[in-house]
């Protein structure tokens, strides 16, 4: 990906490289700069699940 890719392309690439939830969580944390806790609050999910998804996506 390049700096000129629109966010939707980044999201699509993240999902393609990982399972959907992991890819979206990784994108929200790494690209948007949200904390796992903030993203979990925004998506009404458990923060430990989001943090685990981010760790696993980075390990993939």
N, C-alpha and C positions, 0 to 999 in steps of 0.2 A: 504494500500500500504506500501511497505517497501522501504528502501534505495536502494535495489538491483533491483527494477523494472525499466526496460528500459523506457525512456521518452515516447515511443509510447504507452506503457501500461498505463502510467499516463494519457496521452491524452485520451485514450479510456475510462478510468474510469471517467475522468472529463466530457466527453461527455455523458456517460451513466447516470450520476447523475444529469445532467442539460440539458437544451436545447443545441443544438450543439454550437451555437455562444457564449452563456454564458459560457459553459464549456471550450471552447477553449480560450476565453478571460481570464477567471480565471486562467487557466493553464499558459498562457503566462505571466501574472502578478505575480502570486504567485510562480510558479515553476521556470520560467526562470528569474524572477526578473526584468522584463521590466516594465516601467511605462505605464499607460493606454495611455498616449499621444504618447509615442514611438511606442507602439504596433499599435495604430490607424494609425500612419504615415506609418508603415511598411505594413499595410493591406489596406491602402487607404480608411480609414473610419473615421467618426467623433469621436473625442476624448470623447465627452460627451456620445455617444452611448456605447463605450467600457467601460467607467467608470460605467455607469448605469448597463451594463451587469455584471460586476464584483460585484457590490453591490448586485444585485439580486441573483447572483449565491451563494454568501456568505450567504444570508438570507435563501436560500432554505434548 
